[in-house]
Amino acid sequence: MSPKAASFALLAAIGILALLVYANSLANGFVWDDPIILTRQLVVFRSFGDVLLPPRGIPQFSPDYYRPLTVASYLLDRLIGGGSPFMFHFSVVLFHAATAALVYLFGITLFGRDRCGIATAAAGAALFAVHPVHTESVAWAAGRSDVLATCFLLAALVVHSGGPGSLRRSLLTGACTVLALGAKEISVAVFPLLVIQDTVSGRLMDLPVTGWLRRYGGVLTAGAIYVALRRAAIGEFIGSAPGEALEGGALGGVIGAAGGYLAKLVWPVGLSAYIDHVPSGPWVIVSAVTLVFVSAIAIAWWRRRKRVPATLVMWIGLTLLPSLPIVWKIPEAPMAERYLYLPSVGFCLLVGYGLSPAWRRDRRTRAFVAAGLVIVLTLAAAGTVRRNRVWRDDVSLWEDTARKSLVSGMPLRSLATAYQQRGRVDEARQYFERALGRRNSPVGLQAIYSNLGTLAMQAQDFATAERNYRQALDMNPNAPDMLFNLGLAILQGQGATPAAAENAMGFFLRAQSLSPHDGDIQAALGQTYAIRGDRPRAIQHLRRAVELSVSPASRERVKNFLEELERAELGGH
């Protein structure tokens, strides 16, 4: 087999390996944030303009995010699959397979196209395809942003390195760059990575001004377009979410988190969907020593002209760096495994580089190393297949996470919510009460009291429901969901009378002003106006509710009520 044919066969094999390892995730349902995205956020995006410049007031939509490609991928999945979970998982698995193939192509640009370079790139890409730390990004539909960003970032690097600078190549690199940036903000790492890549290859030597413009014009234009769109969409470039004080100090937290991330790359066991604290104590010292040691090795490699492994170490650092401020920005969830998807490219190719001397040795040595690699890949693949099942549904996800969480109340309250949705009311109440004894942010306490209120509503205990909803509202007086729930408790607890409607109306109107795109709030307003005898306003709000799409449990009821009021209004005229 010719080297070219062998390289193509390996490319296909790596993509197929990635598909096989994640095949069982295609049976997963929607978990965690998936229903919020599908039923509350996507309904707001009605045009290409909405994707590029999202409307204000989207329910539970982060003010820091500008990810039009990610949003567009959700819309495409819904268009093709009609809202079924399969398509939302299938597209992510396909992108992961494409990313693994691009890791291989990028590895060849670093290691060369001879037999040793191809084997080294293939080893690293195969490890990337099966690494268990990727399950959060690939097996969870809402974790896709890292997969999309990494895929297009690698595409930009591969295109950029494919030959002499040309306008066509520069424009294609720019197109890949703007897509990567539109998937997730971590893609800003593409700019230093492109320069490092050209430094290693020697392409920056003696470039005239026109050469610089031809080589980097596309990617710089992509960056300018992204900055302009982001500022137009969210009003600023960095984002407005405030930071919080971190127990133990910010520096210690960042060092501990960096060490924890490196440990997960090397030894991906005990994976958890929700990491509620940064490793501290002696771990910070161990992490600091490790980071200094790794940095010293990278510097030594660079000085000795071993720039490929130094580049891979820098890749890990540069792509991990944007995730480290999360440590003090969101102390309740300071780390997440999905943040390792892009940094793992550098790690996996570095492992492949470590095996490269073996491919130049005798046949016996090559066979021995290949056998060891197959064992590692098999164990990693088995771990990934097993971990995929954890993301099957909310019960399996949060049962696994709650066992591993010792600090935060979030996994316990999420497990309680999953039990609540399954009708396991007693277990749900038990876990909500247990969650109150853990560390909870005001948002977390609000969620617990809100769900306890909902359990009381289901039991027709409206007084307890109202009390819990008021406690939830104390955590955040401007929470539209809590205003909506409290209004319902008052309306139903007081018998849905005109007096009750009058008492509930203020809460519904405040909720609407804070969340104008929420169909359930519009439906509640329609019901309240109807009780008060104001049919025209009731019809107006119910039509708006149908347009926005209310929750599945209420959809038919709202439509039937709207038709009844419309017939009555026509009969009255």
N, C-alpha and C positions, 0 to 999 in steps of 0.2 A: 504494500500500500504506500502510495506517495505521501510525503509530509503534508501536502495540502489536503488530500483525502482523509488522512488520519486526523488532522486538525478539525475538519468539518465533522467527522464522526464523533470526536470528543465533545464538540460544541452541542451536537444533538443529544448525546448521551447525558450531558450535564442538565440540559433542559428537561429531558424525560425523567431524570432522577428527581429533580425538584417537583415535578408534577406528581410522581408516584408517592413521594414522601408526604405530600399534603392532600392526597386523594381523599382520605377519610374526613378531612375538614369540610368537604363539599356537602356533607350531611348535617353540618352544624346549623343551628337556627340563629335567630337574632338575640344578642345578649347585650347587657350593660347599656351603653349609649345608643345602640343601633335603633331601637324604636323611637327615641327622641329625634334622631336625624331623619328617619323615614317619615314619621307621622306629623312632626311639628316644625321641622326646618325645611325639608325639600318642597313642601307645599307652597312656600313663599317664592321659590325661584320659578318664574313663569316665562322667562325670556333669556336670550343670550346676554342682554344688558344687565339683568339681575345677577347673573353668574359673575360678570366682571365687576359690577358695582352693587353688592348686596344691599337690599333695603334695610333700614334701621328697624330695631325692635324685634329681630328674629328670636324666638324663644330659646333660651339656654345656648346662645351662639356667642362664643368668646369674642370680646372686643379686640383681642390681640391677633386674631387669625385673619389671614387673607390667603385663601387657598382655592382659587377658582377651578383649577384642574381637578382637585379632589371632589369638589361639589359636582363638576360636570361628569365625573366618572360615576357618581351615585345616580345622577339623572339618567345616564346612558344605561346603567344596569336596570333601573326601574323600567325604562322604555322597552328594553329587550326582554327582561324576565317578568314584567308585570308585577313586581313587588315581592316575588318569592325569594326566600333566602339563598337558593342555589346560585342564581346569577351573581349576587353580591359577593359570594365566596369564590365562585369560579373565576371572575375577572381578576381578583387579587392573586389567586394561585397562578394564573397565566402571567401576570406581571412579575411575580417572584421567579418563575421559570425564565422569563426574558432577562431579568436582572442577573440571575446566576450565569446565564450565557454571556452577558456583557462583562461580568467579573472575569470570565475566562478570556474574552477578547482584550480587556484592559490589561490582564496579566501578561498576555503575549507582547503587548507594547512595552512592558517593563522588562520582561525576561528574555525576549527574543523569539524568533521563529524556528530555531533549531530544535532537535529532539528534546534536549534538556529543558529549553524554555517552554515548550509545549507541555511537557510532563509537569513542570512546576506550576504553570498556570492552571492546568487541569486539576491538580491536587488541591490548590487553594479554592477554585471555583466549586469543586465537589463538596468540600467542607462547608462552604457558604450555602450550598443548596440544602444541606441537611442539618445545619446547626440548630439545636433546640431553642436557642435564645430568640429565634425569629418567629416563634409560634404566635406571640402576641400580635405581631404585625401582619401575619399572613392568615392565621386561622380565625381572626376577629375581623369582621367586615369593616368596622370603624377604625381599625388600626392601619388602614391602607396608605395613609399619607406618606409614611416613611418608605414604603415599597415604591410608590410612584416617584417620589423625589429621588431615591437612589437610582432607580432605573434610568431616568432621564439625565441625571448628573453623570452617570457612567457613559451614557450615549454621547453626551457632549465631549467627554474626555477621549472616547474612542474615535469619534469623528475628527476632533481637533488634532489627534496624533496620527491620522491616517496618511499624511503625505505633506508635500509643500503647501504653504499657505496660498489660498486662493479665495476669491470673493465668494464663490459658491460654498466652499468648505466653511468659511467664516460665518456665512448666513445660516448654514445648517447647524453649526455649533451654537450660534445664538438662539436658534429656535428651540433646540434641546434645553438650553439653559433657562429660557423663560418658562418652559413647561416644568422643569424641575423646581424653579422658584414658585410657580403657581401651585405646586403640590404641597410644599412645606417650606418654612422659613430656613431650616437647616441647610438648604441648598446654597446659601451664600458662600459655603465652603468651596464651591466650584471655582471661584476667582483665584484664591491662593493656590489651589490644587493645579489649575492650568499653568500658572507661572512655574510652580515647582516641577511639573511634568516637563515643561520646555527647558528648564534649567538642567534637569537630569539628562535629557536627550541632546543637549547642546544646541538647540534651535534658537536660543536667544543670542548666540554669539554673532556680533557684527551685523545685526539686523538694521537696515536703514529705516528712516521714519515711515516711509511708505510700506515697508514690510511689517512694521508694528501695527499700522492701521489695518492692513489687509488681514493680519493674523488675529488681532483682538477686536477689530471693529464690530463684528457680529455679537460677541459676548458682552461687550460694553454697551452696545445698543440695547441688548436684552435686559441688562441691569437697569438702564435708564427707564425703559418701558415699565418694568416691574415696580420700580420706586414710584413712578408717576401714578400707576394704577393703584398701588397700595395706599398712597397718601390720599388719593381721591376717594377710596373706599372706606378707610377707617379714620382719616383725618390726620394721621401722623405715620411715621415710619417704624418706630420702635414698638409702640403699643402702650396702652394705658393701665394695664393691670398692675396694682401696687405690690411691692414686696413686703415681707413681714420679717420681724425679728426672729432669728434662728437660735435655738437653744444650743449653747456650746460655741457660738461664734461662727461667722460666715466662712472664714478661711478653713477652720477645722472641718466644717460640713462639706465644703467643696472637695477637700483632700480625701475625706472619708468616702464621699460619693464616687470620686474618680477611681479610688482603689476598689470599691465595690463593683463598679462597672467592669474593670479589668478582670476581676476575679470571675465574674459571670461569663466573660468571653472564654477564659481558660477552662473553667469548670462549671458548666451550665446545669447545676443540680439545685433542687429546692426553688425552682422558678415560681414566681408569684405574680398574679395579675395586679396586685396592689401592694407596693412597698411603702410602708408607713413611717419609716425612720431611716436615717442615715447611720451606717456603722460608726461607732464612736469608741472612745477609750483607747486602748492599745492599738486598735485597728488603724486609727489615724496615723500613729507613728509608723506602723508597718507600711501603710499606703504611701506616706511621704518618702520613706526610704526607697520603696519600689519605684515611685515616680522619678526620683532623682537618679536612680540607677539606670532606668530605661532611657531617660533623657541623655545621660552621659554616654551611653552606648550609641545612641543615635548620632550625637555630635561626633563621636570618634569615627563612626562609619562614614559620615559625611566628609570629614577631613581626610580620611584614607581613600577617598573616591569610591567607597561602597555606598553609592547614593540611592540605589534601589531599596535596600532594607531601611535606610534612613528615611526615605520618602514614605514608606509604609507606616513607620512609627509616627511620622508627622501627620499622616492621614488619620490615624486613630485619634491623635490629640486635637487636630483641627475640627474634625467632624463631631467629636464628643463635647468640645468646648461650648457650643451654643446651648447644650442641654444642662450644663452645670448651674446656671443662674436659677433654674427651677428649684434648687435646694433652698434658697431663701424666698423665692417668689411664691412657691406653693409648699410650705413646710409640712402640710398634712399628707402630701404625696410627693416627696422630694425626688424620687427616682422612678423610672419606668423602664422595663426591658425593651420596649419598642424603640427607645432612644439609641439602642445599640445596633439597630439594623444597618445604618450607614457606616458607623465605625468598624463594624465587623468585616467589611470589605478589606480594610487594611490588615486586620488581624489574620483573616483566613489566608490572604496572599502571603503574609509574613510566615505563616506556618508552612505554606508551600515552598517559600524561599529556603526555609530551614532544611527541607528535604532535598533541595536541588543538588548538593554534592553527591548524593547517592545515585542519581541518574547518570552520572559520569563514571561510575565505578563499574566493576565487573558484573556479569549477569546474575551471579548468585546474590550479591549485595542488593541489586535492584529488585530481585524477586523477594528478598527478605523485607525490604522497606515497603514494597508494594503490598505485601501481605499484612504488615502492620497498619498501613493506611486503610486497607479494606476493613480491618477489624474496627478501627476508630470510626470510620464512616458508618459501618453497620450499627454500632452502639449509638452513635449520634442520631441516625435515622430512626432507630427504635425509640429513642427518647422523644423525638419529635412527633412520631405517630401517636405515642402514648399521650403526650401533652396536648395534641390536637383535640383529644376527646374531652379534655377539661373545658374547652370552649364550646361544647355542644349546646348547652343551655344555661340559663342563669342559676339553676339549682346546683348543677355540677361545678360551675365556675366559682360560685361563692362558698360552697362547702369546702372546696380545695383551698380557697384564699383565706377563709376564716380560720382554718386550722393553722395557717402559717403566720397569721397576724396577731400580735400580742399588745399593740399599743392603740391603734385607731379603732373607732367604732364603725368606720365606713364599711368594712367587709361584713360585720355582723348585721348592720341595718340593711345592707344589700341582700344578704341571705334571707333576712326576715321579709323583705319585699318579695323575693322570689317565692318563698313559702306562701305569702299572702296571695300572690297571683295564682298559685296552685290550689288555693282553698284550704291550706293547712293553717287555719287561723290561730290556734293555740300556740303552735311553734313560732308563728310570725310574731305574736305579741311577746312571747318569751325572749326572742332574740332582739326585738326593739328595746325591751327593758334592760337586757344585758348590755346593749350598745350604749345606753345612757351612762354606764359606769366606766366607759372608755374615753379616750381623748376625742373630743368632737369640736369642730369649728362651729361658729354660729349657723353656717349653712347645714352642717351635719345635724345639729340639734333641731333645726327647723324641719329637716326631713323626717327625723324620728317622731317628733310631735305631730307632724302632718299625717304620717302613716298611722299613728295611734288614733288620730282623729278619724281617719278613713275606716279603720277597723270598728270604731264606735258607730260610725254612720251605717256600716253594714249590719250592725247589731241593733239598729234603730234607737241607739242611745244618743240622742241628739244633744243633750246637755253636756255629756262627756266629750262628744265630738267638738262642740263649740269651744269648750274649755281648752282642749288640746290645740285646736286651730289658733286660738288667741295666743297661746304660749309660743306656737310656731311663728306667728306674726310678730311677736315681741323680738324675735331674733333678727327680723328684717321687715320693717313696716312697709317696705315698697316691693314686697314679693308678690307678683301677680297671681301665682298659683295659690298662695295662702289666702289672699283676698277673695279669690274665687271660691275656695273651699269653705271659708267662713261664711260667705254669702249663702252658699247652699245649705249649710248647717242651720243657719237662722231661718231661711225660707221654709225648709222642710220641718224643722223643729217647732215652728209656730203655725204649722198647718197650711202652708201655701195660701194664706189669706191675703187680702189687700194690705192689711197692716204689716204682715210679714214681708210682703214684697217691698213695701216702703222702707222697712228696716234693712233689707238685704241690698236694695238698689245701689246705695252709696258704695258698697264694697265691690259690686260688679262694675260700676262705672270707673272706679279707680283702677281695677284690674285691666279694664279695656284700655285705659289711657297708657298703661305701662306695657301692655302686650297686645297691640292692635291686630296682630295676625293670628290670634288664638281662636280657633273655631268654637271650642267649648265655652269660652267666655261669651262669645256672641250668642250662642244658643241659650245660655242662662239669662242673658239680657232679654232675648226674645220671649222666654217663658215669663219673666218678671213683668214685662210690659203687658203681656197678655192677661196676667192675673189682675193687673191694674185697669184693664179694659181698654188699653191703647193698642188696638189691632194694627194700625198702619206702622207704628214703630216696631211692634213685635215681628211683623212680616219682614220689615227691613233687616232686622238683626238675624232672623232665622235664615233669610236668603244669603246673607253674608256668611253665616255659619256653614251652610251647605257648600258655598263657593270655596271656603278655606279648608273644608274637610274636617269634620269633628271626629272624635275618637270612634273606633268601630262599634263600641258598645252602645253609642248614642245615635249613630247615623240614621238608622231606619226610623227611630222614634222622632227625631228632629224633622225628617222629611215628611212623615205622616202628619205631624203637628202643623207644619207649614202648609200643607195641602188643605188641612181642615180650616185653618184661619183664612186662607185665600178664598175658599168656597164661601165661608161666612161673610167675608168682606164683599165679595161679588153679590151675594144674596142681599146684603144690606143696602146695596146701591140699586 
